[in-house]
Amino acid sequence: MFYKFAKAVVYTVFKFLFRIKIIGKENVPKEGPVIICSNHISNYDPPVVGITCPRDIHFMAKEELFEMKGIGFLLRNLHAFPVKRGMRDRNALRNGLGLLEDGGTLGLFPEGTRSKDGQLKKGLAGAGFFAMRSNATVIPCAIIGTYERFKPLKVIYGPPIEFETLKEDKPSAQEVTDEIMENIQSLIDENKK
């Protein structure tokens, strides 16, 4: 209930402030497990992906945020769960896989942190791990813009990434993440104008 209310409020405010244009949301399957993988240019990215994705989405957020009184409460009620950054967090991996097994939607920013210059950075292996260990559909997402007030911001959801050929070669999680990042970069390049 709180999630739906918050999503409606934030959508109204952000749509007005950032002139958000959503492209390709029909590419997001209506049911079944889904992983949304997006570039990361701002602290506003999680709410923007959250309000533009047609499904309820669960994000990992750095563990420190959950220790902050009001923010921790808010994050939990917005379907986020903690992850210890800089190490392999088995609990976060289990939470993510469990969510996908239940047919949920997991939102990831494979770069792991915001890009200071807006250029797409190398993705971390975690996105590839989730893609290979689940039967989830992986949807690349690109956020294009600067979050300047009243300047257009595009959120593009690309078609599902096909991993069949890659899987035949038994790729590493990093190689799968690299494929995901290439798809995100293609969305950015195709939609810059």
C-alpha positions as CSV (number, residue, x, y, z in Angstrom):
1,M,0.0,0.0,0.0
2,F,2.8,2.5,1.0
3,Y,4.8,1.5,-2.1
4,K,1.9,2.3,-4.5
5,F,1.2,5.6,-2.7
6,A,4.8,6.7,-2.7
7,K,5.2,5.7,-6.4
8,A,2.2,7.8,-7.4
9,V,3.4,10.8,-5.4
10,V,7.0,10.6,-6.7
11,Y,5.9,10.0,-10.2
12,T,3.8,13.2,-10.2
13,V,6.6,15.3,-8.8
14,F,9.4,13.9,-11.0
15,K,7.3,13.9,-14.2
16,F,6.8,17.6,-13.6
17,L,10.3,18.5,-12.6
18,F,12.3,16.4,-15.0
19,R,9.9,16.1,-18.0
20,I,10.4,12.3,-17.9
21,K,9.8,10.5,-21.2
22,I,9.5,6.7,-20.9
23,I,10.4,4.6,-23.9
24,G,9.9,0.8,-24.3
25,K,8.2,-0.1,-21.1
26,E,6.2,-2.7,-23.1
27,N,9.5,-4.6,-23.2
28,V,9.1,-5.4,-19.5
29,P,7.3,-8.7,-19.1
30,K,4.0,-8.5,-17.2
31,E,4.8,-11.6,-15.1
32,G,7.6,-13.9,-14.2
33,P,11.1,-13.0,-12.8
34,V,12.7,-9.9,-14.3
35,I,16.0,-8.2,-13.7
36,I,16.2,-4.5,-14.7
37,C,19.8,-3.4,-15.3
38,S,20.4,0.4,-15.6
39,N,23.2,2.8,-15.9
40,H,23.8,5.0,-12.8
41,I,24.2,8.7,-13.1
42,S,22.5,10.2,-10.0
43,N,21.0,9.4,-6.6
44,Y,17.7,10.0,-8.3
45,D,18.1,6.9,-10.5
46,P,16.5,4.3,-8.1
47,P,13.3,6.4,-7.7
48,V,13.2,7.2,-11.4
49,V,13.5,3.5,-12.4
50,G,11.0,2.6,-9.7
51,I,8.3,5.0,-10.9
52,T,8.8,4.3,-14.6
53,C,9.0,0.5,-14.4
54,P,5.5,-1.0,-14.9
55,R,6.1,-3.5,-12.1
56,D,7.0,-3.2,-8.5
57,I,10.7,-3.3,-8.3
58,H,13.1,-4.3,-5.5
59,F,16.5,-2.6,-5.3
60,M,19.6,-3.5,-3.3
61,A,20.9,-0.5,-1.3
62,K,24.1,-0.1,0.6
63,E,23.8,-1.4,4.1
64,E,24.7,1.9,5.8
65,L,21.5,3.5,4.6
66,F,19.4,1.0,6.5
67,E,21.2,2.1,9.7
68,M,19.9,5.6,9.3
69,K,16.6,6.0,11.3
70,G,14.1,7.5,8.8
71,I,15.8,6.3,5.6
72,G,16.1,2.7,6.7
73,F,12.3,2.6,7.5
74,L,11.6,4.2,4.1
75,L,13.8,1.9,2.2
76,R,12.3,-1.3,3.7
77,N,8.8,0.0,2.9
78,L,9.9,0.7,-0.7
79,H,11.0,-3.0,-1.2
80,A,14.8,-2.3,-0.9
81,F,17.1,-4.7,0.9
82,P,20.6,-4.2,2.2
83,V,23.9,-5.2,0.5
84,K,27.4,-4.9,2.0
85,R,29.5,-3.2,-0.7
86,G,33.0,-4.2,-1.5
87,M,32.6,-7.8,-0.6
88,R,30.6,-10.9,-1.6
89,D,27.4,-10.5,0.5
90,R,25.8,-14.0,0.6
91,N,22.7,-12.7,2.4
92,A,22.0,-10.1,-0.3
93,L,22.6,-12.7,-3.1
94,R,20.2,-15.1,-1.4
95,N,17.6,-12.3,-1.0
96,G,17.9,-11.4,-4.7
97,L,17.7,-15.0,-5.9
98,G,14.7,-15.7,-3.6
99,L,12.9,-12.7,-4.9
100,L,13.5,-13.9,-8.5
101,E,12.4,-17.4,-7.7
102,D,9.1,-15.9,-6.4
103,G,8.6,-14.2,-9.8
104,G,9.6,-10.7,-8.6
105,T,11.5,-7.8,-10.2
106,L,15.0,-7.0,-9.2
107,G,16.5,-3.6,-10.0
108,L,20.3,-3.4,-10.4
109,F,22.9,-0.7,-11.2
110,P,25.7,-3.0,-12.4
111,E,28.3,-0.2,-12.2
112,G,27.9,-0.4,-8.4
113,T,28.2,3.4,-7.9
114,R,27.3,6.6,-9.7
115,S,29.3,7.6,-12.7
116,K,30.7,11.0,-12.0
117,D,31.2,11.9,-15.7
118,G,28.0,10.3,-17.0
119,Q,29.9,7.8,-19.0
120,L,29.0,4.1,-18.6
121,K,31.6,2.3,-16.4
122,K,32.5,-1.4,-16.3
123,G,29.8,-3.4,-14.6
124,L,30.4,-5.6,-11.6
125,A,29.9,-9.4,-11.8
126,G,26.8,-9.4,-9.6
127,A,24.4,-8.7,-12.4
128,G,25.8,-11.6,-14.4
129,F,25.5,-13.8,-11.3
130,F,21.8,-13.1,-11.0
131,A,21.2,-13.5,-14.7
132,M,23.0,-16.9,-14.8
133,R,21.6,-18.3,-11.5
134,S,17.9,-17.4,-12.2
135,N,15.5,-17.9,-15.1
136,A,14.8,-14.2,-15.0
137,T,14.3,-12.1,-18.1
138,V,17.1,-9.4,-18.2
139,I,15.9,-6.0,-19.4
140,P,18.6,-3.3,-20.1
141,C,17.6,0.3,-19.1
142,A,19.2,3.6,-19.9
143,I,18.6,6.9,-18.2
144,I,19.6,9.8,-20.4
145,G,19.7,13.4,-19.2
146,T,21.1,15.6,-16.5
147,Y,18.3,15.9,-13.9
148,E,18.2,19.6,-14.4
149,R,14.8,21.0,-13.6
150,F,12.4,21.2,-16.6
151,K,15.0,19.6,-18.9
152,P,13.9,16.4,-20.6
153,L,15.0,13.1,-19.1
154,K,14.6,9.8,-21.0
155,V,14.2,6.4,-19.5
156,I,14.5,3.6,-22.1
157,Y,13.7,0.0,-21.5
158,G,15.3,-2.2,-24.2
159,P,14.2,-5.6,-25.4
160,P,15.1,-8.6,-23.3
161,I,18.8,-9.7,-23.7
162,E,19.2,-13.0,-25.4
163,F,21.9,-15.1,-23.6
164,E,21.3,-18.5,-25.3
165,T,24.4,-18.3,-27.6
166,L,26.6,-16.9,-24.8
167,K,25.4,-19.6,-22.4
168,E,26.7,-22.3,-24.7
169,D,30.2,-21.1,-24.1
170,K,29.7,-21.4,-20.3
171,P,30.6,-17.7,-19.6
172,S,31.7,-16.3,-16.3
173,A,29.4,-13.9,-14.4
174,Q,31.7,-11.1,-15.5
175,E,31.3,-12.0,-19.2
176,V,27.5,-12.0,-18.8
177,T,27.7,-8.6,-17.1
178,D,29.8,-7.3,-19.9
179,E,27.0,-8.4,-22.3
180,I,24.5,-6.5,-20.2
181,M,26.6,-3.4,-20.2
182,E,27.0,-3.5,-24.0
183,N,23.2,-3.6,-24.3
184,I,22.9,-0.6,-22.0
185,Q,25.5,1.3,-24.0
186,S,23.6,0.6,-27.2
187,L,20.5,2.1,-25.7
188,I,22.4,5.2,-24.7
189,D,24.0,5.5,-28.1
190,E,20.7,5.0,-30.0
191,N,18.7,7.5,-27.9
192,K,21.1,10.4,-27.2
193,K,19.4,12.8,-29.5
